[in-house]
Structures are given as C-alpha cells and as structure tokens.
C-alpha cells in the first residue's frame, strides 16, 4: 500500500509537510516499505485517508 501514500525522502520535505498544513492532521510513518509491520500501518493509513 505504500505506493499510494506520499513518500518524504528528505528532512526538508518532512518539515514542509508539517509546516504547510494548518487545517489537517499530518501523520508521518518512519520505516521501510518492505517491513510487514509498516505494510500493515500503510494499509490502515490509506483507509483512514480515504475516509477523511
């Protein structure tokens, strides 16, 4: 599922994602796309993002 979520590769991108949002919650998941736990979290985050 991580392929449908935005990827932030640099610290500057993380900062901008946090600082540029005033009306929405920013959730950042650190980890590897191939990690089974991260895969489950990506699926949950994707489903939540669809509902918000």
PyMOL Python script that loads the backbone (N, CA, C, O; Angstrom):
from pymol import cmd

cmd.read_pdbstr("""\
ATOM      1  N   UNK A   1       0.811  -1.195   0.000  1.00  0.00           N
ATOM      2  CA  UNK A   1       0.000   0.000   0.000  1.00  0.00           C
ATOM      3  C   UNK A   1       0.855   1.259   0.000  1.00  0.00           C
ATOM      4  O   UNK A   1       0.344   2.340  -0.294  1.00  0.00           O
ATOM      5  N   UNK A   2       2.119   1.154   0.316  1.00  0.00           N
ATOM      6  CA  UNK A   2       2.935   2.365   0.439  1.00  0.00           C
ATOM      7  C   UNK A   2       3.073   3.109  -0.881  1.00  0.00           C
ATOM      8  O   UNK A   2       3.416   4.291  -0.896  1.00  0.00           O
ATOM      9  N   UNK A   3       2.809   2.428  -1.985  1.00  0.00           N
ATOM     10  CA  UNK A   3       2.941   3.080  -3.283  1.00  0.00           C
ATOM     11  C   UNK A   3       1.864   4.133  -3.514  1.00  0.00           C
ATOM     12  O   UNK A   3       2.028   4.979  -4.393  1.00  0.00           O
ATOM     13  N   UNK A   4       0.773   4.112  -2.760  1.00  0.00           N
ATOM     14  CA  UNK A   4      -0.288   5.108  -2.926  1.00  0.00           C
ATOM     15  C   UNK A   4      -0.171   6.255  -1.920  1.00  0.00           C
ATOM     16  O   UNK A   4      -0.908   7.237  -2.011  1.00  0.00           O
ATOM     17  N   UNK A   5       0.737   6.136  -0.979  1.00  0.00           N
ATOM     18  CA  UNK A   5       0.945   7.196   0.013  1.00  0.00           C
ATOM     19  C   UNK A   5       2.158   8.029  -0.390  1.00  0.00           C
ATOM     20  O   UNK A   5       3.108   7.496  -0.964  1.00  0.00           O
ATOM     21  N   UNK A   6       2.138   9.330  -0.096  1.00  0.00           N
ATOM     22  CA  UNK A   6       3.295  10.167  -0.424  1.00  0.00           C
ATOM     23  C   UNK A   6       4.538   9.726   0.358  1.00  0.00           C
ATOM     24  O   UNK A   6       4.449   9.353   1.527  1.00  0.00           O
ATOM     25  N   UNK A   7       5.680   9.774  -0.299  1.00  0.00           N
ATOM     26  CA  UNK A   7       6.954   9.456   0.342  1.00  0.00           C
ATOM     27  C   UNK A   7       7.748  10.747   0.531  1.00  0.00           C
ATOM     28  O   UNK A   7       7.846  11.563  -0.385  1.00  0.00           O
ATOM     29  N   UNK A   8       8.303  10.920   1.703  1.00  0.00           N
ATOM     30  CA  UNK A   8       9.145  12.072   2.004  1.00  0.00           C
ATOM     31  C   UNK A   8      10.553  11.544   2.247  1.00  0.00           C
ATOM     32  O   UNK A   8      10.796  10.834   3.222  1.00  0.00           O
ATOM     33  N   UNK A   9      11.473  11.890   1.364  1.00  0.00           N
ATOM     34  CA  UNK A   9      12.812  11.310   1.412  1.00  0.00           C
ATOM     35  C   UNK A   9      13.830  12.165   2.161  1.00  0.00           C
ATOM     36  O   UNK A   9      14.889  11.674   2.550  1.00  0.00           O
ATOM     37  N   UNK A  10      13.511  13.441   2.362  1.00  0.00           N
ATOM     38  CA  UNK A  10      14.472  14.353   2.980  1.00  0.00           C
ATOM     39  C   UNK A  10      13.843  15.070   4.169  1.00  0.00           C
ATOM     40  O   UNK A  10      12.627  15.254   4.226  1.00  0.00           O
ATOM     41  N   UNK A  11      14.671  15.465   5.099  1.00  0.00           N
ATOM     42  CA  UNK A  11      14.195  16.186   6.273  1.00  0.00           C
ATOM     43  C   UNK A  11      13.437  17.452   5.918  1.00  0.00           C
ATOM     44  O   UNK A  11      12.454  17.798   6.572  1.00  0.00           O
ATOM     45  N   UNK A  12      13.897  18.147   4.877  1.00  0.00           N
ATOM     46  CA  UNK A  12      13.221  19.367   4.441  1.00  0.00           C
ATOM     47  C   UNK A  12      11.782  19.066   4.021  1.00  0.00           C
ATOM     48  O   UNK A  12      10.876  19.848   4.309  1.00  0.00           O
ATOM     49  N   UNK A  13      11.568  17.937   3.341  1.00  0.00           N
ATOM     50  CA  UNK A  13      10.224  17.557   2.916  1.00  0.00           C
ATOM     51  C   UNK A  13       9.324  17.278   4.118  1.00  0.00           C
ATOM     52  O   UNK A  13       8.146  17.635   4.110  1.00  0.00           O
ATOM     53  N   UNK A  14       9.871  16.650   5.138  1.00  0.00           N
ATOM     54  CA  UNK A  14       9.107  16.390   6.364  1.00  0.00           C
ATOM     55  C   UNK A  14       8.722  17.715   7.011  1.00  0.00           C
ATOM     56  O   UNK A  14       7.569  17.914   7.395  1.00  0.00           O
ATOM     57  N   UNK A  15       9.687  18.616   7.131  1.00  0.00           N
ATOM     58  CA  UNK A  15       9.408  19.934   7.710  1.00  0.00           C
ATOM     59  C   UNK A  15       8.309  20.657   6.942  1.00  0.00           C
ATOM     60  O   UNK A  15       7.395  21.216   7.548  1.00  0.00           O
ATOM     61  N   UNK A  16       8.389  20.651   5.626  1.00  0.00           N
ATOM     62  CA  UNK A  16       7.399  21.346   4.807  1.00  0.00           C
ATOM     63  C   UNK A  16       6.018  20.714   4.929  1.00  0.00           C
ATOM     64  O   UNK A  16       5.014  21.425   4.954  1.00  0.00           O
ATOM     65  N   UNK A  17       5.957  19.394   5.005  1.00  0.00           N
ATOM     66  CA  UNK A  17       4.665  18.715   5.162  1.00  0.00           C
ATOM     67  C   UNK A  17       3.998  19.126   6.467  1.00  0.00           C
ATOM     68  O   UNK A  17       2.783  19.317   6.517  1.00  0.00           O
ATOM     69  N   UNK A  18       4.786  19.261   7.508  1.00  0.00           N
ATOM     70  CA  UNK A  18       4.243  19.644   8.816  1.00  0.00           C
ATOM     71  C   UNK A  18       3.876  21.128   8.844  1.00  0.00           C
ATOM     72  O   UNK A  18       2.791  21.496   9.294  1.00  0.00           O
ATOM     73  N   UNK A  19       4.774  21.964   8.369  1.00  0.00           N
ATOM     74  CA  UNK A  19       4.569  23.410   8.468  1.00  0.00           C
ATOM     75  C   UNK A  19       3.509  23.944   7.510  1.00  0.00           C
ATOM     76  O   UNK A  19       2.877  24.960   7.798  1.00  0.00           O
ATOM     77  N   UNK A  20       3.307  23.282   6.387  1.00  0.00           N
ATOM     78  CA  UNK A  20       2.382  23.813   5.380  1.00  0.00           C
ATOM     79  C   UNK A  20       0.924  23.457   5.645  1.00  0.00           C
ATOM     80  O   UNK A  20       0.033  24.033   5.021  1.00  0.00           O
ATOM     81  N   UNK A  21       0.661  22.528   6.549  1.00  0.00           N
ATOM     82  CA  UNK A  21      -0.720  22.128   6.841  1.00  0.00           C
ATOM     83  C   UNK A  21      -1.231  22.851   8.075  1.00  0.00           C
ATOM     84  O   UNK A  21      -0.671  22.729   9.164  1.00  0.00           O
ATOM     85  N   UNK A  22      -2.307  23.606   7.883  1.00  0.00           N
ATOM     86  CA  UNK A  22      -2.916  24.298   9.015  1.00  0.00           C
ATOM     87  C   UNK A  22      -4.274  23.722   9.368  1.00  0.00           C
ATOM     88  O   UNK A  22      -4.754  23.906  10.487  1.00  0.00           O
ATOM     89  N   UNK A  23      -4.899  23.026   8.427  1.00  0.00           N
ATOM     90  CA  UNK A  23      -6.268  22.550   8.629  1.00  0.00           C
ATOM     91  C   UNK A  23      -6.391  21.039   8.776  1.00  0.00           C
ATOM     92  O   UNK A  23      -7.460  20.535   9.120  1.00  0.00           O
ATOM     93  N   UNK A  24      -5.314  20.317   8.520  1.00  0.00           N
ATOM     94  CA  UNK A  24      -5.392  18.855   8.571  1.00  0.00           C
ATOM     95  C   UNK A  24      -4.317  18.288   9.491  1.00  0.00           C
ATOM     96  O   UNK A  24      -3.326  18.949   9.801  1.00  0.00           O
ATOM     97  N   UNK A  25      -4.535  17.068   9.912  1.00  0.00           N
ATOM     98  CA  UNK A  25      -3.552  16.357  10.731  1.00  0.00           C
ATOM     99  C   UNK A  25      -2.516  15.741   9.804  1.00  0.00           C
ATOM    100  O   UNK A  25      -2.865  15.171   8.770  1.00  0.00           O
ATOM    101  N   UNK A  26      -1.256  15.850  10.165  1.00  0.00           N
ATOM    102  CA  UNK A  26      -0.177  15.239   9.394  1.00  0.00           C
ATOM    103  C   UNK A  26       0.305  14.018  10.163  1.00  0.00           C
ATOM    104  O   UNK A  26       0.694  14.121  11.326  1.00  0.00           O
ATOM    105  N   UNK A  27       0.276  12.861   9.511  1.00  0.00           N
ATOM    106  CA  UNK A  27       0.755  11.617  10.113  1.00  0.00           C
ATOM    107  C   UNK A  27       1.970  11.172   9.318  1.00  0.00           C
ATOM    108  O   UNK A  27       1.903  11.031   8.097  1.00  0.00           O
ATOM    109  N   UNK A  28       3.072  10.954  10.005  1.00  0.00           N
ATOM    110  CA  UNK A  28       4.308  10.531   9.348  1.00  0.00           C
ATOM    111  C   UNK A  28       4.717   9.186   9.915  1.00  0.00           C
ATOM    112  O   UNK A  28       4.860   9.019  11.127  1.00  0.00           O
ATOM    113  N   UNK A  29       4.903   8.231   9.018  1.00  0.00           N
ATOM    114  CA  UNK A  29       5.315   6.883   9.411  1.00  0.00           C
ATOM    115  C   UNK A  29       6.750   6.675   8.932  1.00  0.00           C
ATOM    116  O   UNK A  29       7.023   6.724   7.733  1.00  0.00           O
ATOM    117  N   UNK A  30       7.652   6.444   9.861  1.00  0.00           N
ATOM    118  CA  UNK A  30       9.039   6.168   9.520  1.00  0.00           C
ATOM    119  C   UNK A  30       9.228   4.661   9.452  1.00  0.00           C
ATOM    120  O   UNK A  30       8.775   3.938  10.340  1.00  0.00           O
ATOM    121  N   UNK A  31       9.883   4.188   8.419  1.00  0.00           N
ATOM    122  CA  UNK A  31      10.141   2.761   8.293  1.00  0.00           C
ATOM    123  C   UNK A  31      10.426   2.390   6.853  1.00  0.00           C
ATOM    124  O   UNK A  31      10.589   3.253   5.990  1.00  0.00           O
ATOM    125  N   UNK A  32      10.483   1.087   6.609  1.00  0.00           N
ATOM    126  CA  UNK A  32      10.779   0.564   5.275  1.00  0.00           C
ATOM    127  C   UNK A  32       9.511   0.007   4.639  1.00  0.00           C
ATOM    128  O   UNK A  32       8.677  -0.598   5.314  1.00  0.00           O
ATOM    129  N   UNK A  33       9.378   0.218   3.335  1.00  0.00           N
ATOM    130  CA  UNK A  33       8.196  -0.255   2.618  1.00  0.00           C
ATOM    131  C   UNK A  33       8.050  -1.775   2.665  1.00  0.00           C
ATOM    132  O   UNK A  33       6.934  -2.288   2.584  1.00  0.00           O
ATOM    133  N   UNK A  34       9.139  -2.489   2.793  1.00  0.00           N
ATOM    134  CA  UNK A  34       9.105  -3.950   2.761  1.00  0.00           C
ATOM    135  C   UNK A  34       8.874  -4.576   4.134  1.00  0.00           C
ATOM    136  O   UNK A  34       8.686  -5.789   4.226  1.00  0.00           O
ATOM    137  N   UNK A  35       8.882  -3.793   5.184  1.00  0.00           N
ATOM    138  CA  UNK A  35       8.665  -4.304   6.541  1.00  0.00           C
ATOM    139  C   UNK A  35       7.186  -4.671   6.724  1.00  0.00           C
ATOM    140  O   UNK A  35       6.318  -3.833   6.480  1.00  0.00           O
ATOM    141  N   UNK A  36       6.882  -5.907   7.151  1.00  0.00           N
ATOM    142  CA  UNK A  36       5.480  -6.328   7.306  1.00  0.00           C
ATOM    143  C   UNK A  36       4.665  -5.430   8.239  1.00  0.00           C
ATOM    144  O   UNK A  36       3.491  -5.171   7.976  1.00  0.00           O
ATOM    145  N   UNK A  37       5.273  -4.958   9.318  1.00  0.00           N
ATOM    146  CA  UNK A  37       4.560  -4.065  10.231  1.00  0.00           C
ATOM    147  C   UNK A  37       4.240  -2.740   9.550  1.00  0.00           C
ATOM    148  O   UNK A  37       3.142  -2.208   9.710  1.00  0.00           O
ATOM    149  N   UNK A  38       5.188  -2.209   8.795  1.00  0.00           N
ATOM    150  CA  UNK A  38       4.956  -0.961   8.070  1.00  0.00           C
ATOM    151  C   UNK A  38       3.904  -1.150   6.985  1.00  0.00           C
ATOM    152  O   UNK A  38       3.114  -0.245   6.718  1.00  0.00           O
ATOM    153  N   UNK A  39       3.893  -2.324   6.359  1.00  0.00           N
ATOM    154  CA  UNK A  39       2.885  -2.605   5.334  1.00  0.00           C
ATOM    155  C   UNK A  39       1.478  -2.559   5.932  1.00  0.00           C
ATOM    156  O   UNK A  39       0.555  -2.023   5.320  1.00  0.00           O
ATOM    157  N   UNK A  40       1.324  -3.120   7.120  1.00  0.00           N
ATOM    158  CA  UNK A  40       0.019  -3.079   7.793  1.00  0.00           C
ATOM    159  C   UNK A  40      -0.358  -1.642   8.138  1.00  0.00           C
ATOM    160  O   UNK A  40      -1.501  -1.228   7.943  1.00  0.00           O
ATOM    161  N   UNK A  41       0.605  -0.889   8.650  1.00  0.00           N
ATOM    162  CA  UNK A  41       0.345   0.502   9.001  1.00  0.00           C
ATOM    163  C   UNK A  41      -0.016   1.316   7.765  1.00  0.00           C
ATOM    164  O   UNK A  41      -0.908   2.162   7.819  1.00  0.00           O
ATOM    165  N   UNK A  42       0.667   1.068   6.654  1.00  0.00           N
ATOM    166  CA  UNK A  42       0.357   1.777   5.409  1.00  0.00           C
ATOM    167  C   UNK A  42      -1.075   1.507   4.965  1.00  0.00           C
ATOM    168  O   UNK A  42      -1.766   2.412   4.497  1.00  0.00           O
ATOM    169  N   UNK A  43      -1.512   0.278   5.111  1.00  0.00           N
ATOM    170  CA  UNK A  43      -2.879  -0.073   4.734  1.00  0.00           C
ATOM    171  C   UNK A  43      -3.887   0.681   5.604  1.00  0.00           C
ATOM    172  O   UNK A  43      -4.882   1.204   5.102  1.00  0.00           O
ATOM    173  N   UNK A  44      -3.623   0.730   6.903  1.00  0.00           N
ATOM    174  CA  UNK A  44      -4.510   1.452   7.821  1.00  0.00           C
ATOM    175  C   UNK A  44      -4.509   2.946   7.490  1.00  0.00           C
ATOM    176  O   UNK A  44      -5.571   3.567   7.431  1.00  0.00           O
ATOM    177  N   UNK A  45      -3.334   3.520   7.277  1.00  0.00           N
ATOM    178  CA  UNK A  45      -3.249   4.944   6.957  1.00  0.00           C
ATOM    179  C   UNK A  45      -3.964   5.266   5.654  1.00  0.00           C
ATOM    180  O   UNK A  45      -4.621   6.302   5.543  1.00  0.00           O
ATOM    181  N   UNK A  46      -3.842   4.391   4.675  1.00  0.00           N
ATOM    182  CA  UNK A  46      -4.519   4.598   3.395  1.00  0.00           C
ATOM    183  C   UNK A  46      -6.032   4.603   3.576  1.00  0.00           C
ATOM    184  O   UNK A  46      -6.718   5.464   3.024  1.00  0.00           O
ATOM    185  N   UNK A  47      -6.556   3.655   4.339  1.00  0.00           N
ATOM    186  CA  UNK A  47      -8.001   3.581   4.558  1.00  0.00           C
ATOM    187  C   UNK A  47      -8.502   4.795   5.347  1.00  0.00           C
ATOM    188  O   UNK A  47      -9.579   5.318   5.062  1.00  0.00           O
ATOM    189  N   UNK A  48      -7.736   5.234   6.321  1.00  0.00           N
ATOM    190  CA  UNK A  48      -8.120   6.415   7.096  1.00  0.00           C
ATOM    191  C   UNK A  48      -8.118   7.652   6.195  1.00  0.00           C
ATOM    192  O   UNK A  48      -9.027   8.479   6.272  1.00  0.00           O
ATOM    193  N   UNK A  49      -7.104   7.779   5.349  1.00  0.00           N
ATOM    194  CA  UNK A  49      -7.009   8.943   4.462  1.00  0.00           C
ATOM    195  C   UNK A  49      -8.198   9.008   3.513  1.00  0.00           C
ATOM    196  O   UNK A  49      -8.657  10.100   3.179  1.00  0.00           O
ATOM    197  N   UNK A  50      -8.703   7.863   3.076  1.00  0.00           N
ATOM    198  CA  UNK A  50      -9.869   7.839   2.190  1.00  0.00           C
ATOM    199  C   UNK A  50     -11.118   8.344   2.894  1.00  0.00           C
ATOM    200  O   UNK A  50     -11.986   8.951   2.267  1.00  0.00           O
ATOM    201  N   UNK A  51     -11.208   8.095   4.185  1.00  0.00           N
ATOM    202  CA  UNK A  51     -12.400   8.468   4.947  1.00  0.00           C
ATOM    203  C   UNK A  51     -12.380   9.904   5.451  1.00  0.00           C
ATOM    204  O   UNK A  51     -13.411  10.420   5.881  1.00  0.00           O
ATOM    205  N   UNK A  52     -11.245  10.543   5.405  1.00  0.00           N
ATOM    206  CA  UNK A  52     -11.158  11.915   5.939  1.00  0.00           C
ATOM    207  C   UNK A  52     -11.266  12.953   4.859  1.00  0.00           C
ATOM    208  O   UNK A  52     -11.212  14.149   5.144  1.00  0.00           O
TER     209      UNK A  52
END
""", "prot")
cmd.dss("prot")
cmd.show_as("cartoon", "prot")
cmd.util.cbc("prot")
cmd.orient("prot")
